[in-house]
Amino acid sequence: MNLISKILDPQRINIGATLASKAAVFEYVGAMFERQSGLPAKKVVDALTQREKLGSTGLGMGIAIPHQRIKGLKEAQGAFLRLSQPIDFDAPDGAPVNLFFIMLAPEQANETHLRLLAELAQMFSDKAFRETLSTAPDAASITTAFENWSVHASGERSSAV
């Protein structure tokens, strides 16, 4: 099992959300984390907004990975959103974004935070994986895609579902 599938709770997956801005995405995810983890929504929104001020977490190719370390958080947590319509997210390629993986990590978890971000970058550089996430019919299929993703010893990536 990869690191990302360990932090992604199926209850924090939403496909088909209609949100019109970065702020709306952050507010939506803040409410999601509050419902599922008891983490105050305002704390999540403020943390993600602060991180975004340092530079966009948009990767390009329709993907963004908003992330931040949060004081008082006990373990890393993730959420996945697929918007019904892509939004501007200041991605380096200028393309609008509709696939989001939101990652929160404990404040002192520098190495863990970086390892999770590296794994997400590998996952999202896999075209077949991106296509699977773009067409998955439900949260269970998204969960399965994340659980089954792996990097083989040869460096070849797989997203077989």
ABEGO torsion letter per residue (X at the ends): XBAAAAABBAAABBBGBBBABAAAAAAAAAAAAAAAAGBBAAAAAAAAAAAAAAEBABAEGGBBBBBBBBBGBABBBBBBBBBABBBBAGBAAGBBBABBBBBBBBAABAAAAAAAAAAAAAAAABAAAAAAAAABABAAAAAAAAAABBBBAAGBBBABX
